[in-house]
Amino acid sequence: QVQLVESGGGLVQVGGSLRLSCVTSGPIFSVNTMRWYRQAPGKQRELVAGISTGGSTNYVEAVKGRFTISRDNAKNTVYLQMNSLKPEDTGVYYCNADVISAASGRFEDHYWGQGTQVTVSS
């Protein structure tokens, strides 16, 4: 019943910006680490950014200085602000979170959203 839903993807020109959002809903006890992954056609899925419950962040080298991950704990939402977009940023972006469901109140599971398409035109 725990669900992650991404939004904010779209078509943007080189150098443009997009802000992705991902809301976690359902019987939630706590949302722990949240992450953004992306997958380009013909490539494996890669971790783009992550943010811990304490606010510590990490980024793949290719997006450092351009992307910013943040979270709103009151809304169980994670964001990815993407600036100075490049064609190589094109792909499906997936939200991911470590969640302890209210049903268990104990066990942490790994959940994925359905993804949102980001296309950067050159």
Salt bridges, closest charged atoms under 4 A:
GLU46 OE2 - ARG38 NE 2.72
GLU61 OE1 - LYS64 NZ 3.14
ASP89 OD1 - ARG38 NH1 2.91
ASP89 OD2 - ARG66 NH1 2.77
ASP98 OD2 - ARG35 NH2 2.72
ASP98 OD1 - HIS110 ND1 2.89
